[in-house]
Amino acid sequence: MTTFNPDKPIYLQMAERLCDEILAGTYSDDDRVPSVREYAVMLEVNTNTAVKAYDALARDNVIYNRRGLGYFVSPGARGRILSARRRDFMDHTLPSVFRDMRLLGISIGDIVGAWQATAGGQGDQPGGSDGGQG
């Protein structure tokens, strides 16, 4: 059974989940994604909720509909998702993290050390494979 956050509309969480799957490489450009009904059954939600999620994704040019064939990943969707999520992270999440760091006396060095410990010794550096450029 899928667990949803009660503080956020389910259709938005469904849309985010499909975006996560695109980012993870489950679906690439022009790949068919599950039908509205398939996704609703998979996540155990009402079909109307899935329709709303797919409508939102289509509006954001993440997926497109081929009449009679289903929904497909729009070319360039992965890049648009990454851009939007990075922007949201920089504009909303990071300021809150910095505020908490100041309150708790956590330095950037502490964060880098935690990052390296969490990366499992793989030599990953903050900023990702593109050096933080995006």
C-alpha positions as CSV (number, residue, x, y, z in Angstrom):
1,M,0.0,0.0,0.0
2,T,1.3,3.5,-0.9
3,T,1.6,5.9,1.9
4,F,0.8,9.6,1.1
5,N,1.6,12.7,3.0
6,P,-1.6,14.1,4.4
7,D,-0.4,17.7,4.1
8,K,-0.1,17.6,0.3
9,P,-2.7,16.7,-2.4
10,I,-2.4,13.1,-3.5
11,Y,-2.4,14.0,-7.2
12,L,0.7,16.2,-6.7
13,Q,2.5,13.4,-4.8
14,M,1.6,11.0,-7.7
15,A,3.0,13.5,-10.2
16,E,6.2,13.8,-8.2
17,R,6.5,10.0,-8.0
18,L,6.3,9.7,-11.8
19,C,8.9,12.5,-12.1
20,D,11.1,10.6,-9.6
21,E,10.8,7.6,-11.9
22,I,11.8,9.7,-14.9
23,L,14.8,11.1,-13.0
24,A,15.8,7.5,-11.9
25,G,15.8,6.4,-15.6
26,T,12.7,4.1,-15.3
27,Y,11.3,6.1,-18.2
28,S,13.2,8.0,-20.9
29,D,12.2,10.4,-23.6
30,D,9.2,9.1,-25.7
31,D,8.8,6.0,-23.4
32,R,5.2,5.0,-22.7
33,V,4.3,5.5,-19.0
34,P,1.6,3.5,-17.3
35,S,-2.0,4.4,-18.3
36,V,-4.0,6.5,-15.9
37,R,-5.9,3.4,-14.8
38,E,-2.7,1.3,-14.4
39,Y,-1.1,4.0,-12.3
40,A,-4.3,4.5,-10.2
41,V,-4.4,0.7,-9.5
42,M,-0.7,0.6,-8.8
43,L,-0.9,3.4,-6.2
44,E,-4.3,2.4,-4.9
45,V,-6.0,5.7,-5.6
46,N,-9.2,6.8,-7.4
47,T,-8.8,7.1,-11.2
48,N,-9.9,10.7,-11.1
49,T,-7.0,11.5,-8.8
50,A,-4.6,9.9,-11.4
51,V,-6.3,11.9,-14.2
52,K,-5.6,15.1,-12.3
53,A,-1.9,14.1,-11.8
54,Y,-1.5,13.3,-15.5
55,D,-3.2,16.5,-16.5
56,A,-0.7,18.4,-14.3
57,L,2.2,16.6,-15.8
58,A,0.9,17.2,-19.3
59,R,0.5,20.9,-18.5
60,D,4.1,21.0,-17.3
61,N,5.2,19.3,-20.6
62,V,6.6,16.3,-18.7
63,I,4.3,13.8,-20.5
64,Y,2.1,14.0,-23.6
65,N,-0.8,12.0,-24.9
66,R,-1.0,10.0,-28.1
67,R,-4.6,9.5,-28.7
68,G,-5.5,5.8,-28.5
69,L,-1.9,4.9,-27.5
70,G,-1.5,6.4,-24.0
71,Y,0.9,8.8,-22.3
72,F,4.6,9.2,-23.1
73,V,7.5,11.0,-21.6
74,S,8.0,14.4,-23.4
75,P,11.5,14.9,-25.0
76,G,13.6,16.9,-22.5
77,A,11.4,16.1,-19.5
78,R,14.2,14.9,-17.4
79,G,16.1,18.2,-17.8
80,R,13.0,20.3,-17.1
81,I,12.3,18.2,-13.9
82,L,15.9,18.7,-12.7
83,S,15.8,22.4,-13.4
84,A,12.5,22.9,-11.5
85,R,13.6,20.8,-8.6
86,R,17.0,22.4,-8.3
87,R,15.3,25.9,-8.4
88,D,12.8,24.8,-5.7
89,F,15.7,23.4,-3.6
90,M,17.7,26.5,-3.9
91,D,14.8,28.9,-3.3
92,H,12.9,27.0,-0.6
93,T,14.7,24.1,1.0
94,L,18.3,25.5,1.3
95,P,17.3,28.8,3.1
96,S,15.5,26.7,5.8
97,V,18.5,24.3,6.1
98,F,20.9,27.3,6.5
99,R,18.6,28.8,9.1
100,D,18.7,25.5,11.0
101,M,22.5,25.2,10.6
102,R,22.9,28.7,12.2
103,L,20.6,27.8,15.1
104,L,22.3,24.5,15.7
105,G,25.9,25.7,15.2
106,I,26.5,23.3,12.2
107,S,29.3,24.4,9.8
108,I,29.7,23.8,6.1
109,G,32.6,21.5,7.1
110,D,30.3,19.4,9.2
111,I,27.9,19.1,6.2
112,V,30.8,18.1,3.9
113,G,31.9,15.5,6.4
114,A,28.4,14.1,6.7
115,W,28.1,14.1,2.9
116,Q,31.3,12.1,2.5
117,A,30.3,9.6,5.2
118,T,26.9,9.1,3.7
119,A,28.4,8.7,0.2
120,G,29.9,5.4,1.4
121,G,33.5,6.3,0.6
122,Q,32.7,6.5,-3.1
123,G,34.6,9.8,-3.4
124,D,31.4,11.7,-4.2
125,Q,31.6,15.4,-3.6
126,P,28.7,17.8,-3.0
127,G,27.5,19.2,-6.2
128,G,27.0,16.0,-8.1
129,S,28.6,14.7,-11.2
130,D,28.3,18.1,-12.9
131,G,30.2,19.9,-10.2
132,G,27.0,21.7,-9.0
133,Q,26.5,23.3,-12.4
134,G,23.2,23.0,-13.9
